[in-house]
């Protein structure tokens, strides 16, 4: 494309009526690709001197990426000709959008929207054309966008160790900070999700964006996106704002005034929308008022009970009295809330609602007690301190009651959407930090690792925290470097923070998880060197079950996959030399089935929750202690446990059941210190865990070849065939379900082991499963009454009886020949009659 062509195009564009979309010019037709993954949008105005270094550096940074570049130009100089000259020699497709003077209303923001509407990529990345946004940051922004479950990735000057040093002079820096604070004051919830809402450097998933709703004006397009699309899931990447390469800044007094007008207009528009939504949902507002009145009566009941228990009649200790008073007010509040506020008393599931309501109030009690004790010991009266702590938790209790316990009707939705939910965890990639030096966790103990484990001869672990789940693999003779080292230390900032943060350090690779309570919370850090160093905070160290289940088991899964096997969520045992495996979603009934099979049919136990599987269908023993949940009690005989153990178990199994897990998963979606809540809960009410031979006499085997896989589920009695592909897909889903509790979903997408990221490790797991499953017989069994322990032995016995009478047959895609006592078994029939 020649300069004359561009000048002719420019004259044609100026002749167009104001309001039409600008003309799109393809600069390098030969490289034009139809479906790029990424569109880089660069609005320019008189940036001729910056075009060549910008496009050269951007092309080098995006080498190997399916991307295109769109220049949206409002220039009055030779910028378009320079774009054409440089773009022709690039290895990326470049398109130019020329906007005539009459089409430039709104400035940079409307230029960006025009670029988004012309973009062909799934993601649009917006950056300035003056090189203050370093092109070398673009790959990390896009990698974060692809790996994380987010819609918006913001390059921030004010997160982590980013900086705004490239701004000219202290006045520019001060005005930038001031504008950021004003925006956050104007939109305290929506703009608070990012540290730099005034950034012009970001990537957004276009499918999550309603561009028609945007009404941008001026230079601050990101603020418009955040405010008008409050449900965008966000992440941040810190960077150092560079000095301008050439030319003059476009910031002026006029632009500052334009920003002020736009901010005021945006604030008024959002206020009008919220008022309209509130008018459409009067019942939800009245429900909130009724809940408040019931809560006020509950405070009176709680205070009266506390007065009787602690101050007047029984003189019990303060914290015990507060706990007992909470039980009294819980029952009072539940009856009124169920009958008056949500009017669900005539519907089924009352006991389930009562259990969830009591669990919520007692979790709130765990947060109240330390605050109550502190207020009383600084001189506040007992009843006054009690009142303050109860009022402080009112909003959280209403949201949980409305959304989880009693359900919410459609009319409540509008009011809820006026307050966009704060994402529970903030994602930050701190490119500006040296992960080996910045905020390095300080060890609280000596370096010695007193507990050592050798997991199946594959992975060595040294720990300063005793790990009961790995007791079977205890190997105190180990010395030298470990594959994984667990130490106790201070992690993160000393002061409380408003939201949990996952920080990814890139060089060297490290991850840090921080919660609201500062170093008093359940913080941890993972440094990914030749030895994976895990540092846990003191609170986590007191809850070994959380350390293992929520951190270490995830690491084991990655390392096992990297070594060519899979840590599969399944149960495995050997019945008369015949290896069988059971897989199901969490809390379906694997544990109870395994206990019954071992008690009634003998055999060797290998695993109940996780199994190490190789491509040849060889399963290695992973005998963690069994967790006895509510539905598993039916498989535990009274003679197995003492009366005291039975009494504890009935409470523990209820809390650590499917309902308790569901409640915790819902809480994890809110801005709460969920890891700290989980740790404290596990400390106060330890999970009911027993070694298998404590519950049923049996042997623990070391390995077996899995010949049959049974996918078990609840439902009407049914036996059906399963294809290999279906089995692999379901095993992957069941394993993912086992890792559903935070913080796995925040850590996994940014995990890199060697050169392999989470997606590559998942592909390796799938390859192992595909190979192993091809060697197994596959069946699905549904039962409404936990009857799998009856069905499975009957099926195996039927195979034994029929095998000698059936001649050899070709291998079917869902079964395989096998030998029983020297005779070759027939491929299984999967009919319902079986």
TIRO-787125 format. One record per residue (C-alpha): residue number from 1; residue in one letter; x, y, z. Coordinates in steps of 0.02 Angstrom, whole numbers. Last residue first. Layout:
residues N
    i  aa    east   north      up
  NUM   A       X       Y       Z
...
//
This chain:
residues 834
    i  aa    east   north      up
  834   X   -1337   -2919    1702
  833   X   -1512   -2898    1634
  832   X   -1475   -2714    1605
  831   X   -1355   -2766    1467
  830   X   -1168   -2738    1483
  829   X   -1104   -2905    1417
  828   X    -924   -2925    1464
  827   X    -791   -2990    1346
  826   X    -760   -3172    1389
  825   X    -633   -3232    1513
  824   X    -482   -3339    1468
  823   X    -458   -3490    1578
  822   X    -298   -3515    1680
  821   X    -377   -3478    1849
  820   X    -469   -3327    1783
  819   X    -381   -3249    1633
  818   X    -437   -3088    1550
  817   X    -510   -3031    1385
  816   X    -547   -2844    1374
  815   X    -694   -2728    1389
  814   X    -768   -2567    1318
  813   X    -698   -2565    1141
  812   X    -726   -2753    1124
  811   X    -581   -2873    1109
  810   X    -618   -3016     990
  809   X    -696   -3173    1064
  808   X    -627   -3331    1141
  807   X    -759   -3458    1178
  806   X    -881   -3436    1323
  805   X    -910   -3578    1446
  804   X    -751   -3549    1547
  803   X    -796   -3365    1585
  802   X    -976   -3387    1640
  801   X    -948   -3431    1822
  800   X    -807   -3308    1852
  799   X    -897   -3165    1765
  798   X   -1052   -3199    1872
  797   X    -942   -3193    2027
  796   X    -873   -3023    1975
  795   X   -1048   -2956    1944
  794   X   -1112   -3021    2111
  793   X    -960   -2947    2201
  792   X    -999   -2775    2123
  791   X   -1186   -2775    2156
  790   X   -1187   -2800    2344
  789   X   -1055   -2669    2386
  788   X   -1139   -2552    2260
  787   X   -1300   -2548    2361
  786   X   -1285   -2371    2428
  785   X   -1476   -2358    2428
  784   X   -1525   -2267    2268
  783   X   -1400   -2365    2161
  782   X   -1318   -2329    1994
  781   X   -1182   -2441    1924
  780   X   -1073   -2396    1774
  779   X    -959   -2525    1696
  778   X    -787   -2530    1615
  777   X    -671   -2679    1596
  776   X    -493   -2618    1599
  775   X    -341   -2616    1483
  774   X    -400   -2470    1375
  773   X    -428   -2375    1538
  772   X    -241   -2373    1573
  771   X    -190   -2299    1405
  770   X    -324   -2165    1404
  769   X    -291   -2126    1586
  768   X    -104   -2096    1559
  767   X    -140   -1987    1407
  766   X    -270   -1888    1505
  765   X    -145   -1854    1643
  764   X     -17   -1793    1515
  763   X    -146   -1675    1440
  762   X    -183   -1611    1616
  761   X       2   -1578    1642
  760   X       6   -1479    1479
  759   X    -141   -1372    1533
  758   X     -64   -1341    1704
  757   X     101   -1281    1634
  756   X     250   -1385    1583
  755   X     422   -1308    1554
  754   X     488   -1359    1725
  753   X     332   -1368    1830
  752   X     223   -1216    1797
  751   X      69   -1174    1902
  750   X     -23   -1016    1853
  749   X    -189   -1100    1812
  748   X    -176   -1219    1961
  747   X    -156   -1088    2097
  746   X    -324    -999    2093
  745   X    -430   -1155    2069
  744   X    -329   -1244    2204
  743   X    -360   -1111    2338
  742   X    -494   -1156    2373
  741   X    -601   -1314    2371
  740   X    -639   -1399    2204
  739   X    -490   -1517    2204
  738   X    -594   -1676    2224
  737   X    -710   -1615    2086
  736   X    -562   -1608    1965
  735   X    -532   -1793    1998
  734   X    -713   -1834    1963
  733   X    -709   -1733    1802
  732   X    -550   -1819    1741
  731   X    -622   -1990    1784
  730   X    -782   -1944    1691
  729   X    -690   -1894    1533
  728   X    -583   -2051    1537
  727   X    -735   -2163    1563
  726   X    -834   -2081    1424
  725   X    -688   -2104    1303
  724   X    -669   -2287    1353
  723   X    -852   -2320    1323
  722   X    -966   -2360    1469
  721   X   -1095   -2498    1480
  720   X   -1244   -2491    1594
  719   X   -1310   -2559    1758
  718   X   -1455   -2465    1837
  717   X   -1546   -2454    2002
  716   X   -1620   -2280    2013
  715   X   -1497   -2146    2064
  714   X   -1333   -2119    2155
  713   X   -1172   -2147    2062
  712   X   -1035   -2276    2041
  711   X    -911   -2289    1899
  710   X    -839   -2464    1914
  709   X    -668   -2499    1838
  708   X    -614   -2678    1818
  707   X    -445   -2758    1786
  706   X    -333   -2644    1888
  705   X    -162   -2722    1907
  704   X    -116   -2715    2090
  703   X       5   -2628    2205
  702   X      69   -2617    2385
  701   X     -71   -2707    2476
  700   X    -140   -2659    2645
  699   X    -214   -2805    2739
  698   X    -385   -2807    2821
  697   X    -480   -2808    2986
  696   X    -611   -2668    2977
  695   X    -623   -2498    3060
  694   X    -450   -2475    3136
  693   X    -377   -2571    2988
  692   X    -436   -2430    2874
  691   X    -345   -2294    2969
  690   X    -470   -2175    3042
  689   X    -512   -1993    3007
  688   X    -658   -1896    3081
  687   X    -607   -1718    3033
  686   X    -547   -1615    3181
  685   X    -677   -1499    3259
  684   X    -586   -1352    3340
  683   X    -427   -1364    3235
  682   X    -520   -1411    3076
  681   X    -639   -1263    3099
  680   X    -492   -1145    3131
  679   X    -407   -1203    2972
  678   X    -564   -1191    2865
  677   X    -603   -1017    2928
  676   X    -422    -966    2895
  675   X    -430   -1040    2720
  674   X    -596    -952    2688
  673   X    -539    -778    2738
  672   X    -702    -704    2670
  671   X    -744    -601    2515
  670   X    -876    -720    2455
  669   X    -867    -870    2337
  668   X    -778    -971    2471
  667   X    -933    -962    2580
  666   X   -1027   -1063    2449
  665   X    -890   -1196    2447
  664   X    -891   -1204    2637
  663   X   -1079   -1231    2640
  662   X   -1064   -1369    2510
  661   X    -926   -1453    2612
  660   X   -1035   -1451    2767
  659   X   -1181   -1522    2670
  658   X   -1072   -1658    2592
  657   X   -1009   -1708    2763
  656   X    -869   -1644    2874
  655   X    -987   -1553    2993
  654   X   -1107   -1700    3008
  653   X    -967   -1828    3021
  652   X    -885   -1731    3162
  651   X   -1043   -1720    3268
  650   X   -1090   -1904    3252
  649   X    -907   -1952    3265
  648   X    -884   -1870    3433
  647   X   -1022   -1975    3510
  646   X    -960   -2133    3424
  645   X    -783   -2103    3484
  644   X    -845   -2086    3663
  643   X    -943   -2249    3646
  642   X    -786   -2340    3583
  641   X    -769   -2384    3400
  640   X    -767   -2540    3291
  639   X    -902   -2628    3392
  638   X   -1033   -2507    3329
  637   X   -1004   -2556    3149
  636   X    -956   -2425    3020
  635   X   -1039   -2443    2849
  634   X   -1195   -2346    2897
  633   X   -1083   -2204    2960
  632   X   -1027   -2171    2782
  631   X   -1179   -2061    2744
  630   X   -1128   -1935    2877
  629   X    -944   -1926    2833
  628   X    -806   -2043    2893
  627   X    -641   -1986    2818
  626   X    -526   -2135    2788
  625   X    -341   -2119    2830
  624   X    -233   -2113    2673
  623   X    -184   -2278    2596
  622   X    -101   -2232    2430
  621   X     -55   -2403    2358
  620   X       4   -2408    2179
  619   X    -114   -2450    2037
  618   X     -48   -2533    1879
  617   X    -161   -2494    1730
  616   X     -14   -2502    1608
  615   X     -18   -2312    1588
  614   X      17   -2287    1775
  613   X    -105   -2253    1917
  612   X     -73   -2178    2089
  611   X    -237   -2190    2184
  610   X    -325   -2057    2288
  609   X    -477   -2070    2403
  608   X    -497   -2247    2470
  607   X    -334   -2332    2428
  606   X    -244   -2498    2420
  605   X    -342   -2619    2530
  604   X    -314   -2805    2509
  603   X    -454   -2932    2505
  602   X    -592   -2987    2623
  601   X    -768   -3014    2556
  600   X    -889   -2950    2689
  599   X    -779   -2831    2788
  598   X    -671   -2774    2641
  597   X    -819   -2749    2525
  596   X    -917   -2660    2661
  595   X    -775   -2540    2701
  594   X    -744   -2503    2516
  593   X    -929   -2464    2487
  592   X    -936   -2348    2636
  591   X    -783   -2253    2572
  590   X    -844   -2241    2393
  589   X   -1013   -2166    2443
  588   X   -1054   -2014    2337
  587   X    -964   -1886    2446
  586   X    -845   -1828    2307
  585   X    -895   -1882    2133
  584   X    -868   -2063    2090
  583   X    -733   -2188    2047
  582   X    -710   -2367    2103
  581   X    -561   -2475    2053
  580   X    -544   -2664    2050
  579   X    -390   -2774    2053
  578   X    -423   -2961    2055
  577   X    -305   -3063    2164
  576   X    -446   -3124    2274
  575   X    -519   -2948    2289
  574   X    -383   -2815    2271
  573   X    -433   -2639    2317
  572   X    -443   -2464    2240
  571   X    -537   -2304    2276
  570   X    -532   -2157    2156
  569   X    -474   -1977    2131
  568   X    -325   -2012    2020
  567   X    -145   -1960    2054
  566   X     -82   -1993    1879
  565   X      79   -2063    1810
  564   X     217   -2004    1692
  563   X     333   -1912    1810
  562   X     260   -1740    1774
  561   X      89   -1810    1817
  560   X     154   -1866    1988
  559   X     231   -1694    2016
  558   X      69   -1603    1974
  557   X     -42   -1715    2082
  556   X      82   -1707    2225
  555   X      75   -1517    2220
  554   X    -115   -1523    2234
  553   X    -100   -1646    2377
  552   X      19   -1528    2465
  551   X     -88   -1373    2467
  550   X    -272   -1395    2511
  549   X    -272   -1574    2576
  548   X    -100   -1578    2657
  547   X     -91   -1408    2739
  546   X    -277   -1416    2780
  545   X    -254   -1583    2871
  544   X    -100   -1516    2960
  543   X    -201   -1379    3047
  542   X     -82   -1298    3172
  541   X      43   -1261    3032
  540   X     -94   -1165    2942
  539   X    -106   -1042    3087
  538   X      84   -1023    3095
  537   X     102    -978    2910
  536   X     154   -1105    2780
  535   X     314   -1108    2677
  534   X     322   -1234    2535
  533   X     489   -1256    2445
  532   X     483   -1362    2287
  531   X     660   -1429    2272
  530   X     738   -1401    2100
  529   X     652   -1232    2113
  528   X     469   -1187    2125
  527   X     447   -1076    2277
  526   X     275   -1099    2355
  525   X     208    -975    2484
  524   X      76    -989    2617
  523   X     -48    -883    2713
  522   X    -181    -949    2830
  521   X    -204    -790    2931
  520   X    -105    -709    3072
  519   X      22    -649    2944
  518   X    -108    -531    2873
  517   X    -287    -569    2926
  516   X    -367    -543    2755
  515   X    -282    -684    2663
  514   X    -118    -708    2571
  513   X     -67    -840    2443
  512   X     107    -829    2367
  511   X     172    -915    2211
  510   X     351    -929    2150
  509   X     447    -940    1987
  508   X     616    -855    1983
  507   X     583    -743    1893
  506   X     395    -747    1867
  505   X     320    -709    2037
  504   X     135    -750    2047
  503   X      34    -667    2184
  502   X    -131    -740    2244
  501   X    -221    -609    2349
  500   X    -361    -622    2477
  499   X    -457    -460    2498
  498   X    -459    -308    2611
  497   X    -286    -333    2688
  496   X    -230    -349    2868
  495   X     -53    -290    2911
  494   X     104    -396    2924
  493   X     118    -428    2739
  492   X     152    -599    2667
  491   X     217    -760    2743
  490   X     292    -784    2915
  489   X     369    -958    2928
  488   X     340   -1144    2945
  487   X     426   -1264    2825
  486   X     373   -1395    2699
  485   X     505   -1466    2580
  484   X     458   -1555    2419
  483   X     575   -1657    2308
  482   X     692   -1678    2455
  481   X     878   -1644    2461
  480   X     988   -1756    2568
  479   X     926   -1880    2696
  478   X     792   -2012    2706
  477   X     801   -2132    2852
  476   X     643   -2060    2929
  475   X     535   -2138    2794
  474   X     349   -2117    2834
  473   X     247   -2171    2681
  472   X     100   -2244    2780
  471   X      98   -2084    2884
  470   X      58   -1980    2730
  469   X    -116   -1924    2783
  468   X     -49   -1891    2959
  467   X      66   -1751    2896
  466   X     175   -1686    3039
  465   X     227   -1508    3002
  464   X     414   -1468    2989
  463   X     414   -1568    2829
  462   X     524   -1668    2711
  461   X     444   -1749    2560
  460   X     515   -1874    2438
  459   X     423   -1918    2278
  458   X     422   -2077    2173
  457   X     459   -2224    2287
  456   X     274   -2237    2324
  455   X     279   -2075    2423
  454   X     438   -2070    2527
  453   X     404   -1966    2683
  452   X     506   -1866    2806
  451   X     455   -1778    2967
  450   X     591   -1688    3067
  449   X     642   -1563    2930
  448   X     784   -1456    2999
  447   X     789   -1278    2934
  446   X     761   -1202    3106
  445   X     595   -1122    3144
  444   X     506    -959    3108
  443   X     571    -946    2930
  442   X     553    -775    2849
  441   X     455    -777    2685
  440   X     539    -674    2549
  439   X     444    -513    2516
  438   X     556    -472    2369
  437   X     718    -568    2354
  436   X     695    -732    2260
  435   X     536    -675    2171
  434   X     623    -524    2096
  433   X     478    -405    2073
  432   X     418    -299    1926
  431   X     328    -443    1842
  430   X     212    -464    1991
  429   X      69    -566    1917
  428   X     -79    -527    2028
  427   X    -244    -618    2048
  426   X    -366    -552    2180
  425   X    -470    -679    2273
  424   X    -650    -669    2332
  423   X    -711    -567    2184
  422   X    -815    -425    2255
  421   X    -994    -456    2207
  420   X   -1079    -319    2107
  419   X   -1200    -218    2214
  418   X   -1346    -168    2102
  417   X   -1356    -350    2051
  416   X   -1425    -401    2222
  415   X   -1571    -280    2208
  414   X   -1620    -351    2040
  413   X   -1605    -531    2097
  412   X   -1725    -516    2242
  411   X   -1880    -517    2133
  410   X   -1832    -687    2064
  409   X   -1851    -773    2231
  408   X   -1708    -813    2347
  407   X   -1664    -976    2432
  406   X   -1684   -1011    2618
  405   X   -1509   -1070    2661
  404   X   -1392   -1020    2522
  403   X   -1428    -853    2439
  402   X   -1539    -763    2564
  401   X   -1466    -839    2722
  400   X   -1288    -812    2661
  399   X   -1322    -631    2612
  398   X   -1413    -597    2775
  397   X   -1276    -672    2884
  396   X   -1141    -570    2795
  395   X   -1237    -409    2822
  394   X   -1268    -441    3009
  393   X   -1089    -486    3056
  392   X   -1042    -319    3135
  391   X   -1209    -308    3225
  390   X   -1171    -464    3327
  389   X    -996    -406    3373
  388   X   -1058    -235    3430
  387   X   -1199    -307    3537
  386   X   -1081    -429    3625
  385   X    -961    -287    3665
  384   X   -1104    -187    3739
  383   X   -1165    -336    3840
  382   X    -992    -373    3910
  381   X    -947    -193    3950
  380   X    -798    -119    3860
  379   X    -633    -107    3955
  378   X    -497    -163    3834
  377   X    -522    -342    3895
  376   X    -706    -344    3846
  375   X    -669    -282    3670
  374   X    -532    -411    3644
  373   X    -637    -558    3707
  372   X    -782    -507    3595
  371   X    -667    -489    3444
  370   X    -589    -661    3475
  369   X    -764    -737    3499
  368   X    -849    -657    3349
  367   X    -754    -743    3208
  366   X    -783    -917    3277
  365   X    -961    -866    3316
  364   X    -988    -825    3132
  363   X    -947   -1006    3096
  362   X   -1072   -1051    3230
  361   X   -1206    -942    3151
  360   X   -1177   -1017    2978
  359   X   -1179   -1196    3044
  358   X   -1341   -1161    3138
  357   X   -1423   -1092    2980
  356   X   -1358   -1240    2878
  355   X   -1426   -1365    3005
  354   X   -1592   -1274    3021
  353   X   -1611   -1269    2832
  352   X   -1575   -1456    2821
  351   X   -1699   -1491    2960
  350   X   -1832   -1388    2871
  349   X   -1806   -1480    2705
  348   X   -1987   -1477    2648
  347   X   -2094   -1323    2630
  346   X   -2221   -1252    2752
  345   X   -2088   -1158    2850
  344   X   -2022   -1070    2694
  343   X   -2094    -899    2730
  342   X   -1931    -807    2692
  341   X   -1947    -674    2826
  340   X   -2090    -733    2937
  339   X   -2088    -923    2958
  338   X   -1908    -972    2920
  337   X   -1833    -812    2986
  336   X   -1939    -818    3145
  335   X   -1898   -1000    3183
  334   X   -1716    -981    3134
  333   X   -1690    -825    3239
  332   X   -1752    -909    3398
  331   X   -1651   -1069    3367
  330   X   -1494    -967    3333
  329   X   -1527    -855    3484
  328   X   -1516   -1005    3601
  327   X   -1363   -1080    3514
  326   X   -1275    -912    3517
  325   X   -1306    -896    3704
  324   X   -1211   -1060    3727
  323   X   -1060    -995    3632
  322   X   -1063    -827    3722
  321   X   -1072    -915    3891
  320   X    -923   -1024    3845
  319   X    -825    -870    3793
  318   X    -866    -774    3952
  317   X    -837    -912    4079
  316   X    -995    -969    4170
  315   X   -1067    -864    4311
  314   X   -1229    -969    4318
  313   X   -1356    -840    4375
  312   X   -1310    -657    4343
  311   X   -1165    -609    4233
  310   X   -1113    -758    4128
  309   X   -1260    -874    4092
  308   X   -1404    -759    4134
  307   X   -1332    -603    4051
  306   X   -1275    -705    3901
  305   X   -1451    -775    3879
  304   X   -1525    -600    3889
  303   X   -1397    -534    3764
  302   X   -1434    -674    3642
  301   X   -1622    -647    3656
  300   X   -1602    -459    3631
  299   X   -1485    -488    3484
  298   X   -1612    -610    3411
  297   X   -1747    -476    3421
  296   X   -1633    -361    3322
  295   X   -1599    -500    3197
  294   X   -1785    -525    3171
  293   X   -1802    -339    3138
  292   X   -1654    -342    3017
  291   X   -1724    -492    2925
  290   X   -1889    -399    2909
  289   X   -1798    -249    2834
  288   X   -1702    -360    2712
  287   X   -1865    -444    2661
  286   X   -1943    -273    2633
  285   X   -1802    -232    2513
  284   X   -1824    -396    2420
  283   X   -2011    -365    2409
  282   X   -1986    -194    2328
  281   X   -1890    -265    2179
  280   X   -1925    -159    2024
  279   X   -1901       3    2121
  278   X   -1727     -55    2172
  277   X   -1680     -86    1991
  276   X   -1732      89    1941
  275   X   -1632     163    2085
  274   X   -1479      64    2032
  273   X   -1494     123    1853
  272   X   -1511     305    1908
  271   X   -1356     291    2018
  270   X   -1258     213    1874
  269   X   -1304     358    1760
  268   X   -1261     489    1892
  267   X   -1088     414    1923
  266   X   -1052     402    1737
  265   X   -1098     583    1709
  264   X    -988     640    1854
  263   X    -840     537    1793
  262   X    -864     598    1614
  261   X    -866     780    1667
  260   X    -709     757    1773
  259   X    -617     666    1633
  258   X    -659     804    1509
  257   X    -592     932    1632
  256   X    -428     835    1644
  255   X    -422     819    1454
  254   X    -442    1007    1433
  253   X    -306    1040    1560
  252   X    -192     935    1450
  251   X    -129     757    1428
  250   X     -82     722    1247
  249   X     101     697    1292
  248   X     227     755    1163
  247   X     334     660    1039
  246   X     464     525    1069
  245   X     496     373    1178
  244   X     384     424    1324
  243   X     459     363    1488
  242   X     411     187    1544
  241   X     275     134    1667
  240   X     348      -9    1766
  239   X     235    -161    1767
  238   X     119    -260    1881
  237   X       0    -384    1802
  236   X    -178    -386    1867
  235   X    -325    -506    1861
  234   X    -510    -474    1838
  233   X    -677    -562    1822
  232   X    -797    -444    1732
  231   X    -959    -437    1831
  230   X    -965    -247    1845
  229   X    -976    -215    1657
  228   X   -1026     -31    1650
  227   X    -907      21    1790
  226   X    -759     -85    1738
  225   X    -769     -46    1553
  224   X    -792     142    1581
  223   X    -643     146    1701
  222   X    -540      57    1568
  221   X    -583     188    1434
  220   X    -497     331    1523
  219   X    -438     448    1384
  218   X    -592     551    1346
  217   X    -773     496    1330
  216   X    -841     321    1329
  215   X   -1024     272    1312
  214   X   -1014      83    1319
  213   X   -1176     -15    1312
  212   X   -1149     -65    1131
  211   X    -979    -138    1176
  210   X   -1060    -269    1287
  209   X    -905    -362    1348
  208   X    -888    -544    1402
  207   X    -868    -605    1222
  206   X    -731    -475    1196
  205   X    -614    -548    1327
  204   X    -516    -397    1387
  203   X    -330    -357    1391
  202   X    -260    -201    1475
  201   X    -146     -50    1460
  200   X    -236     117    1474
  199   X    -230     116    1662
  198   X    -349     232    1755
  197   X    -428      91    1855
  196   X    -256      54    1932
  195   X    -275     -53    2090
  194   X    -416    -156    2019
  193   X    -574    -223    2102
  192   X    -598     -60    2197
  191   X    -669      23    2041
  190   X    -834     -70    2056
  189   X    -854     -63    2243
  188   X    -803     114    2291
  187   X    -860     193    2127
  186   X    -843     382    2153
  185   X    -713     358    2290
  184   X    -615     238    2180
  183   X    -619     360    2034
  182   X    -562     503    2146
  181   X    -418     398    2212
  180   X    -358     355    2037
  179   X    -371     537    1982
  178   X    -265     589    2132
  177   X    -131     460    2094
  176   X    -120     520    1914
  175   X    -119     702    1968
  174   X      25     668    2088
  173   X     128     577    1958
  172   X     100     715    1829
  171   X     146     850    1956
  170   X     299     753    2015
  169   X     379     758    1844
  168   X     347     670    1680
  167   X     268     499    1709
  166   X     388     357    1671
  165   X     417     322    1856
  164   X     240     256    1875
  163   X     288      98    1968
  162   X     248     -86    1984
  161   X     310    -184    2134
  160   X     145    -264    2180
  159   X       2    -162    2110
  158   X      12      25    2075
  157   X      71      37    1895
  156   X     -54     -95    1841
  155   X     -70    -194    1680
  154   X    -252    -249    1689
  153   X    -317    -420    1639
  152   X    -504    -433    1607
  151   X    -618    -582    1578
  150   X    -542    -705    1700
  149   X    -528    -893    1728
  148   X    -338    -882    1723
  147   X    -226    -966    1596
  146   X    -276    -874    1438
  145   X    -283    -699    1512
  144   X    -122    -725    1609
  143   X     -34    -780    1450
  142   X    -103    -626    1360
  141   X     -37    -506    1491
  140   X     128    -600    1496
  139   X     147    -590    1306
  138   X     106    -401    1307
  137   X     238    -352    1436
  136   X     376    -344    1305
  135   X     276    -209    1215
  134   X     319     -87    1357
  133   X     172      31    1390
  132   X     260     200    1391
  131   X     302     155    1211
  130   X     206     306    1139
  129   X      69     207    1049
  128   X     -36     166    1200
  127   X    -102      -8    1236
  126   X    -264    -107    1220
  125   X    -268    -297    1208
  124   X    -424    -372    1131
  123   X    -459    -556    1161
  122   X    -563    -674    1053
  121   X    -474    -603     902
  120   X    -562    -528     750
  119   X    -564    -348     809
  118   X    -665    -219     711
  117   X    -787    -183     852
  116   X    -644    -179     975
  115   X    -549     -53     867
  114   X    -698      62     860
  113   X    -712      49    1050
  112   X    -528      97    1066
  111   X    -552     250     956
  110   X    -705     297    1060
  109   X    -594     301    1215
  108   X    -452     397    1132
  107   X    -557     549    1091
  106   X    -743     557    1125
  105   X    -784     638     958
  104   X    -655     585     829
  103   X    -770     549     683
  102   X    -781     727     615
  101   X    -591     739     608
  100   X    -584     582     497
   99   X    -542     418     580
   98   X    -423     301     490
   97   X    -426     120     547
   96   X    -265      30     498
   95   X    -240    -159     494
   94   X     -80    -253     527
   93   X     -52    -440     505
   92   X     103    -499     598
   91   X     272    -546     524
   90   X     310    -363     489
   89   X     383    -294     327
   88   X     225    -212     260
   87   X     183    -139     431
   86   X     334     -23     433
   85   X     290      74     276
   84   X     101      71     302
   83   X     115     126     484
   82   X     233     266     431
   81   X     109     324     301
   80   X     -29     326     431
   79   X      79     425     556
   78   X     119     562     430
   77   X      38     704     530
   76   X    -142     749     572
   75   X    -170     589     668
   74   X    -331     509     731
   73   X    -272     331     698
   72   X    -342     167     759
   71   X    -197      46     730
   70   X    -256    -135     733
   69   X    -126    -269     760
   68   X    -158    -455     733
   67   X    -114    -607     837
   66   X     -87    -794     824
   65   X      67    -797     936
   64   X     232    -871     878
   63   X     323    -704     884
   62   X     218    -584     988
   61   X     363    -497    1076
   60   X     461    -477     914
   59   X     312    -400     824
   58   X     281    -283     971
   57   X     462    -225     973
   56   X     460    -188     786
   55   X     287    -109     792
   54   X     333      11     932
   53   X     507      52     866
   52   X     432      97     695
   51   X     276     190     754
   50   X     354     303     886
   49   X     416     444     774
   48   X     247     453     683
   47   X     144     465     843
   46   X      28     607     791
   45   X    -127     530     868
   44   X    -130     343     894
   43   X    -249     213     966
   42   X    -164      43     975
   41   X    -274    -112     977
   40   X    -187    -281     989
   39   X    -305    -419     930
   38   X    -272    -590    1002
   37   X    -324    -767     956
   36   X    -318    -730     770
   35   X    -458    -799     661
   34   X    -446    -745     479
   33   X    -262    -714     454
   32   X    -196    -573     343
   31   X     -11    -602     312
   30   X     -18    -577     126
   29   X    -132    -425     143
   28   X      -5    -318     235
   27   X     -82    -147     273
   26   X    -267    -191     275
   25   X    -367     -29     280
   24   X    -525     -13     384
   23   X    -629     145     355
   22   X    -699     226     511
   21   X    -874     185     576
   20   X   -1004     315     533
   19   X   -1050     447     662
   18   X   -1005     601     558
   17   X   -1046     577     375
   16   X    -906     517     261
   15   X    -809     643     156
   14   X    -663     638     277
   13   X    -645     451     244
   12   X    -632     478      57
   11   X    -494     606      83
   10   X    -401     485     198
    9   X    -417     343      74
    8   X    -338     452     -59
    7   X    -199     498      61
    6   X    -174     314     106
    5   X    -166     261     -76
    4   X     -41     400    -111
    3   X      67     336      32
    2   X      74     168     -53
    1   X       0       0       0
//
